């Protein structure tokens, strides 16, 4: 009996569909990218603390009448942000910041559904290739954890302090970027599998691993810079206060805390580590180029130049919201392109 006849006789027989699953993962990756962009807008418009409750199910319905809006506004008035920063804000102004946080949370729920429901469908159809089920479930679990991290971040700004913890903000952003990279990497593995049943998952090689680690640290410092409002400290480049490192900086004890909690030091290191990260990413791109890889190499070069330019422009414009959002968006695209390039290098070497 032929394979096709056997499959027709037994519709529940496993029929892996790596190409379809890969396309689905890339759609979800695009949604995560959109989530990162909306998250940047939410942060820059200081909208993140406008919703003071975490209601994963009922929270999908926004206030529908004036009474509900006033109730939501009254809850916000009890927060440190309103009392210390936005005291006297009008209901209309509150609605404006509420919109971005609401959109951010709804998009998170949509991503969860866009991942969980198709995953259940593919599992029911036994369409997931052998060995990929645990990885897909891990990505789903990480997405659920990301929602909890988001609330953990928001909760830090609802008691005593009028803003969220920059450390929790960094965890939230980096988890989103890790999910983005994981989705791209897994999709590429599945694309390779759809082209050749003998294909094996790509391996993370030395230069790619080093470049990713340094990029991770640079993104971490970028999140600290955003969370500490360190970008407002010096609207100039390449100097800070007319010097490479500004005079009269009040350092924190112990010394290591300056890399986490001192806005001046964080901005300084973020400025100059960027060039180390750029050199390593270009080294990765060159390695890929020598192996005959083209598309990902061009993506890294393009997004790297844009990211550096937008980082400088963010400083020079005093953190203009449009420039800063573009900086975060291109950062996410750079992560995706690095994952793409590293995967191609690992697949060729494997």
MOWO-V916783 format. One record per backbone hydrogen bond with DSSP energy under -0.5 kcal/mol. CO is the residue of the C=O (numbers start at 1). NH is the residue of the N-H. E is the energy in kcal/mol with one decimal. If there is no record, write none. Layout:
co = (CO;CO)
nh = (NH;NH)
e = (E;E)
//
This chain:
co = (2;3;4;5;6;10;17;18;19;20;21;22;23;24;25;26;27;28;29;30;31;32;33;34;35;36;37;38;39;40;41;42;42;43;47;50;53;55;57;58;60;65;66;67;68;69;70;71;72;73;74;75;76;79;80;81;81;86;90;91;92;93;94;95;96;97;98;99;100;101;102;103;104;105;106;107;108;109;110;111;112;113;115;116;117;118;119;120;121;122;122;123;125;126;127;127;129;132;133;134;135;136;137;138;139;140;141;142;143;144;145;146;147;148;149;150;151;152;153;153;154;155;159;165;166;167;168;169;170;171;172;173;174;175;176;177;178;179;180;181;182;183;184;185;186;187;188;189;190;191;192;196;203;205;206;207;208;209;210;211;212;213;214;215;216;217;218;219;220;221;222;223;224;225;225;226;229;230;234;240;243;246;249;254;255;256;257;257;257;258;261;262;263;264;265;266;267;268;269;270;272;272;273;274;275;276;277;278;279;280;281;282;283;284;285;286;287;288;288;289;294;295;296;297;298;299;300;301;302;303;304;305;306;307;308;309;310;311;312;313;314;315;320;321;322;323;324;325;326;327;328;329;330;331;332;333;334;335;336;337;338;339;340;341;342;343;344;345;346;346)
nh = (6;7;8;9;10;13;21;22;23;24;25;26;27;28;29;30;31;32;33;34;35;36;37;38;39;40;41;42;43;44;45;47;48;46;50;52;55;59;60;61;62;69;70;71;72;73;74;75;76;77;78;78;79;83;84;85;86;89;94;95;96;97;98;99;100;101;102;103;104;105;106;107;108;109;110;111;112;113;114;115;116;117;119;120;121;122;123;124;125;127;128;126;15;15;17;129;132;136;137;138;139;140;141;142;143;144;145;146;147;148;149;150;151;152;153;154;155;156;156;165;157;158;161;169;170;171;172;173;174;175;176;177;178;179;180;181;182;183;184;185;186;187;188;189;190;191;192;193;194;195;196;199;205;209;210;211;212;213;214;215;216;217;218;219;220;221;222;223;224;225;226;227;228;230;231;229;232;233;236;243;240;249;251;257;258;259;260;261;262;262;263;266;267;268;269;270;271;272;273;274;275;276;277;278;279;280;281;282;283;284;285;286;287;288;289;290;291;291;293;292;298;299;300;301;302;303;304;305;306;307;308;309;310;311;312;313;314;315;316;317;319;318;324;325;326;327;328;329;330;331;332;333;334;335;336;337;338;339;340;341;342;343;344;345;346;347;348;349;203;350)
e = (-2.3;-2.4;-2.1;-2.1;-1.6;-2.5;-2.1;-2.4;-2.1;-2.1;-2.5;-2.0;-1.8;-2.2;-2.4;-2.0;-1.9;-2.4;-2.3;-2.3;-2.2;-2.2;-2.0;-2.7;-2.5;-1.9;-2.1;-2.7;-2.2;-2.6;-2.2;-2.9;-0.7;-1.5;-1.9;-0.6;-0.7;-1.7;-1.4;-1.7;-0.6;-2.3;-2.6;-2.0;-2.3;-2.6;-2.6;-1.7;-1.7;-2.1;-0.6;-0.8;-2.1;-2.1;-2.6;-2.2;-2.2;-2.2;-2.1;-2.4;-1.3;-1.5;-2.6;-1.8;-0.9;-1.5;-2.8;-2.8;-2.3;-2.2;-2.7;-2.6;-1.7;-2.0;-2.5;-2.4;-2.0;-2.3;-2.9;-1.3;-3.1;-1.9;-1.8;-2.3;-2.1;-3.2;-2.3;-2.5;-2.3;-3.0;-0.6;-1.0;-0.5;-1.1;-3.0;-0.5;-2.0;-2.3;-2.5;-2.2;-2.0;-2.1;-2.7;-2.4;-2.0;-2.1;-2.5;-2.0;-1.4;-1.5;-2.7;-2.2;-1.7;-2.5;-2.3;-2.3;-3.2;-0.8;-0.8;-0.5;-2.0;-1.3;-2.3;-2.3;-1.9;-2.1;-2.4;-2.5;-2.8;-2.0;-1.6;-2.2;-2.3;-2.4;-2.3;-2.6;-2.6;-2.5;-2.2;-2.7;-2.4;-2.4;-2.2;-2.2;-2.1;-2.2;-2.3;-2.1;-2.3;-1.3;-1.8;-2.3;-0.7;-2.7;-2.5;-2.4;-2.4;-2.3;-2.3;-2.4;-2.6;-2.1;-2.4;-2.6;-2.4;-2.5;-2.0;-2.3;-2.3;-2.7;-2.2;-2.9;-2.5;-2.2;-0.8;-1.1;-1.3;-1.5;-1.3;-0.9;-4.2;-0.5;-0.8;-1.5;-1.8;-1.3;-1.4;-3.8;-0.6;-0.8;-0.8;-2.8;-2.4;-2.3;-2.7;-2.4;-2.3;-1.8;-2.9;-0.9;-0.8;-0.8;-2.7;-2.4;-2.1;-2.1;-2.5;-2.3;-1.9;-2.2;-2.4;-2.5;-2.2;-2.4;-2.6;-2.3;-0.9;-0.6;-2.5;-1.6;-2.3;-2.0;-2.5;-2.3;-2.4;-2.8;-2.4;-1.9;-2.2;-2.6;-2.3;-2.3;-2.9;-2.1;-2.2;-2.4;-2.4;-1.5;-2.5;-2.1;-3.2;-1.8;-2.9;-2.5;-1.9;-2.1;-2.0;-2.6;-2.8;-1.6;-1.8;-2.0;-2.5;-2.0;-2.1;-2.3;-2.4;-2.4;-2.2;-2.5;-3.1;-2.1;-2.1;-2.4;-2.6;-2.7;-2.2;-2.1;-0.5;-1.8)
//
